[in-house]
Amino acid sequence: MRTDVQRFAVANLLRRPEAAEVGGFVVGFDPATTSPYINYATPVPGAEPADRDVSALIEAFRERGLKPRLEFAPDAAPAVEHALLRAGFTTEAVHEYMVCTPATLVAPAGHTVVETPVTDEDYTAIDAALSEAFDGEFPPSPESAARLRRTQEGGGAVRFVRASDGGCAGAAICSAPADGTAELAGVGTRPAHRGRGIAAAVTAALAATAFDRGTRSVWLEYSGEGSRRVYERIGFRPTGTRLYMSLEA
């Protein structure tokens, strides 16, 4: 399953508007944004990069004025971390990820209504709600709302719970599948609506949608013990870790 997640990471980056293979790495760039969370690289499973490969990777970022940055499951490419450390990369974070399959998925308790966005107003409301849920780390913008629509219309899925004012109380996003798995991300609830089962509802709805389309597994990362318990209740199980590394200027 660890290799499945890393193979997904490779296939997903290859879907970026500008993607390239550099040595044992795949680099994905989106010219519409300079965000390091969208423009990054990942190694192919089993990669054993030489120093010259890492130098070429760094140059691919530098020539675009971007910070060299990688996200990957280290167990799928054990030699990569040491090669990056030799080149001066440092660790940003290590996150545990969880995996759900059709056999483990459990419908959450309650009757929360989960919707699929349709209008531009829906996507704008979801974008704003997720920005608020993550304390403004990802500012809302027409470009990020458009990316949500592209996800929904490009084989992935976006689901949300509507607030009483007609906006968005909480939402989440699932990528289009690759190599039989899909990533569920951006699970967020506006502070005023927390504690009502919204995160569990949208997460379970997205996983069920992916499985209905033939996906074998769905994976996500969690941010704390509270969210871990939410995901465990609906069938996600801890499986491995993902490593985030970058090189400062």
Phi and psi in degrees as a GROMACS rama.xvg file:
@    title "Ramachandran Plot"
@    xaxis  label "Phi"
@    yaxis  label "Psi"
@TYPE xy
-61.9047  -42.4378  ARG-2
-67.0553  -34.1597  THR-3
-57.5031  -45.1059  ASP-4
-65.1585  -40.1438  VAL-5
-70.9807  -37.5168  GLN-6
-62.5075  -37.9284  ARG-7
-60.5116  -45.8326  PHE-8
-57.0654  -40.781  ALA-9
-64.4291  -50.6256  VAL-10
-63.7437  -36.0218  ALA-11
-67.5421  -41.9812  ASN-12
-66.1975  -32.0907  LEU-13
-65.8961  -13.2416  LEU-14
-86.6717  -4.41472  ARG-15
-63.7193  154.933  ARG-16
-55.2095  -35.6341  PRO-17
-127.992  109.496  GLU-18
-126.051  149.484  ALA-19
-148.757  153.995  ALA-20
-106.201  124.371  GLU-21
-126.83  109.115  VAL-22
59.9227  -125.386  GLY-23
-96.4158  21.633  GLY-24
-120.195  155.254  PHE-25
-114.703  132.891  VAL-26
-116.649  132.126  VAL-27
-119.138  123.544  GLY-28
-120.776  145.201  PHE-29
-124.877  108.887  ASP-30
-65.6213  -10.0314  PRO-31
-77.8465  -9.88467  ALA-32
-149.92  153.72  THR-33
-102.63  8.41914  THR-34
-58.6505  128.303  SER-35
-69.9597  -13.9298  PRO-36
-81.7912  -9.91506  TYR-37
-112.245  -36.8101  ILE-38
-97.0765  100.524  ASN-39
-156.549  179.993  TYR-40
-126.816  166.653  ALA-41
-151.985  148.851  THR-42
-83.2819  153.604  PRO-43
-73.4467  148.41  VAL-44
-54.1786  134.307  PRO-45
81.1083  4.31808  GLY-46
-59.7034  140.673  ALA-47
-130.369  74.724  GLU-48
-69.5283  139.888  PRO-49
-82.5785  167.545  ALA-50
-58.9789  -36.6194  ASP-51
-65.8434  -30.9778  ARG-52
-67.7531  -41.4293  ASP-53
-66.4405  -39.0457  VAL-54
-62.0224  -41.0736  SER-55
-65.7702  -36.2884  ALA-56
-63.8927  -45.8556  LEU-57
-58.7221  -43.2398  ILE-58
-63.1308  -35.8282  GLU-59
-60.6632  -33.9794  ALA-60
-78.9227  -44.7803  PHE-61
-60.0204  -39.3889  ARG-62
-69.0345  -13.7545  GLU-63
-104.562  4.28749  ARG-64
70.607  28.8778  GLY-65
-114.882  152.616  LEU-66
-72.1117  127.644  LYS-67
-63.7298  126.797  PRO-68
-151.467  143.729  ARG-69
-133.865  151.225  LEU-70
-132.422  130.302  GLU-71
-166.718  161.916  PHE-72
-89.9372  108.021  ALA-73
-62.1223  -29.0415  PRO-74
-64.3179  -23.4554  ASP-75
-84.1891  -13.605  ALA-76
-151.872  73.3494  ALA-77
-61.3266  -25.2355  PRO-78
-79.9169  -13.9805  ALA-79
-70.4409  -43.8218  VAL-80
-56.4614  -45.421  GLU-81
-65.8957  -38.1495  HIS-82
-63.8916  -39.4215  ALA-83
-69.6239  -40.1498  LEU-84
-61.7633  -38.6086  LEU-85
-61.1894  -31.2747  ARG-86
-86.6946  0.150939  ALA-87
100.694  3.31773  GLY-88
-66.9457  149.92  PHE-89
-124.032  160.589  THR-90
-85.1791  123.738  THR-91
-80.6456  -44.8589  GLU-92
-167.142  158.876  ALA-93
-126.575  119.597  VAL-94
-116.365  136.683  HIS-95
-80.4608  142.46  GLU-96
-117.235  159.193  TYR-97
-125.845  150.353  MET-98
-126.08  140.084  VAL-99
-123.136  143.217  CYS-100
-124.888  167.838  THR-101
-56.6396  -30.1296  PRO-102
-75.1708  -23.9483  ALA-103
-102.309  -15.4956  THR-104
-61.9672  133.019  LEU-105
-125.326  128.586  VAL-106
-67.1389  133.221  ALA-107
-70.926  155.523  PRO-108
-70.4331  156.924  ALA-109
100.332  179.103  GLY-110
-130.617  41.3188  HIS-111
-65.4801  129.77  THR-112
-85.4885  119.613  VAL-113
-105.912  132.466  VAL-114
-118.165  159.816  GLU-115
-100.339  128.139  THR-116
-63.5637  145.58  PRO-117
-126.17  -48.8225  VAL-118
-94.1121  163.803  THR-119
-58.903  -35.5989  ASP-120
-63.1279  -37.4057  GLU-121
-61.0844  -48.7206  ASP-122
-65.6387  -38.2778  TYR-123
-64.5443  -40.8004  THR-124
-66.4804  -40.2695  ALA-125
-64.2575  -44.9739  ILE-126
-58.5507  -45.0659  ASP-127
-66.7181  -39.8581  ALA-128
-65.9433  -41.5611  ALA-129
-68.4403  -36.2372  LEU-130
-60.7606  -44.7343  SER-131
-64.8571  -41.0699  GLU-132
-61.8619  -32.6027  ALA-133
-103.255  28.984  PHE-134
55.6004  35.687  ASP-135
75.2346  10.5291  GLY-136
-61.0259  -32.4557  GLU-137
-119.721  93.9522  PHE-138
-60.4741  140.973  PRO-139
-68.1749  148.269  PRO-140
-162.129  159.248  SER-141
-57.8162  -33.8755  PRO-142
-67.5949  -42.2465  GLU-143
-71.8862  -33.838  SER-144
-64.3026  -38.2756  ALA-145
-65.9153  -35.9162  ALA-146
-64.3768  -36.5465  ARG-147
-60.8417  -44.749  LEU-148
-63.8205  -40.5673  ARG-149
-63.2108  -36.3982  ARG-150
-61.7769  -47.8853  THR-151
-63.6813  -39.7559  GLN-152
-89.6769  -6.0492  GLU-153
-109.491  22.1128  GLY-154
104.33  -9.02916  GLY-155
-93.91  -158.211  GLY-156
-153.748  144.574  ALA-157
-126.353  132.51  VAL-158
-133.528  148.345  ARG-159
-149.429  163.164  PHE-160
-111.496  127.087  VAL-161
-78.8607  136.782  ARG-162
-80.5428  164.432  ALA-163
-63.929  -22.8875  SER-164
-86.0236  4.35786  ASP-165
94.3013  -11.0302  GLY-166
-85.1333  -147.384  GLY-167
-116.212  128.643  CYS-168
-88.7378  -33.7969  ALA-169
-172.112  158.707  GLY-170
-159.637  173.202  ALA-171
-158.681  167.564  ALA-172
-133.206  141.267  ILE-173
-126.221  130.928  CYS-174
-67.7732  164.184  SER-175
-65.0098  143.41  ALA-176
-70.2048  155.9  PRO-177
-148.388  133.175  ALA-178
53.6512  35.0379  ASP-179
82.8006  2.24456  GLY-180
-133.394  164.264  THR-181
-142.921  152.004  ALA-182
-100.642  130.036  GLU-183
-103.367  126.249  LEU-184
-144.108  173.724  ALA-185
62.3065  32.2623  GLY-186
-74.1223  111.296  VAL-187
-145  144.273  GLY-188
-128.255  133.371  THR-189
-60.651  141.509  ARG-190
-51.1071  -38.4277  PRO-191
-68.9096  -12.3471  ALA-192
-115.301  10.6538  HIS-193
-75.9028  159.285  ARG-194
81.1374  14.996  GLY-195
-116.637  10.4802  ARG-196
81.7836  14.3665  GLY-197
-67.7156  -44.2768  ILE-198
-60.1369  -44.3473  ALA-199
-63.8556  -40.2279  ALA-200
-65.3841  -47.8863  ALA-201
-71.5078  -34.7062  VAL-202
-64.6878  -47.6009  THR-203
-64.0698  -38.6323  ALA-204
-64.4938  -40.6341  ALA-205
-68.9362  -42.3653  LEU-206
-60.9886  -44.5695  ALA-207
-61.7759  -39.2556  ALA-208
-62.1516  -44.6234  THR-209
-62.5694  -42.8504  ALA-210
-67.6706  -36.4064  PHE-211
-61.2483  -26.4487  ASP-212
-89.765  4.00035  ARG-213
97.5242  4.95522  GLY-214
-69.5368  137.224  THR-215
-80.4982  -30.068  ARG-216
-154.808  157.942  SER-217
-130.631  137.307  VAL-218
-127.495  157.129  TRP-219
-153.618  164.811  LEU-220
-107.954  148.794  GLU-221
-115.448  156.584  TYR-222
-106.036  -5.46453  SER-223
-176.591  173.22  GLY-224
-64.9675  -31.877  GLU-225
-62.6715  -47.7352  GLY-226
-69.1643  -34.0303  SER-227
-59.3222  -43.7304  ARG-228
-64.4446  -36.986  ARG-229
-60.2995  -48.2991  VAL-230
-69.013  -36.5381  TYR-231
-63.1828  -36.6546  GLU-232
-64.6068  -25.9346  ARG-233
-103.953  10.4464  ILE-234
110.965  7.24862  GLY-235
-86.2532  141.531  PHE-236
-126.035  135.848  ARG-237
-57.8603  135.051  PRO-238
-131.786  -38.1176  THR-239
-169.887  -167.708  GLY-240
-125.399  157.091  THR-241
-122.552  139.735  ARG-242
-110.239  135.175  LEU-243
-116.426  122.072  TYR-244
-134.135  147.438  MET-245
-147.974  165.665  SER-246
-122.468  119.862  LEU-247
-74.7802  158.068  GLU-248
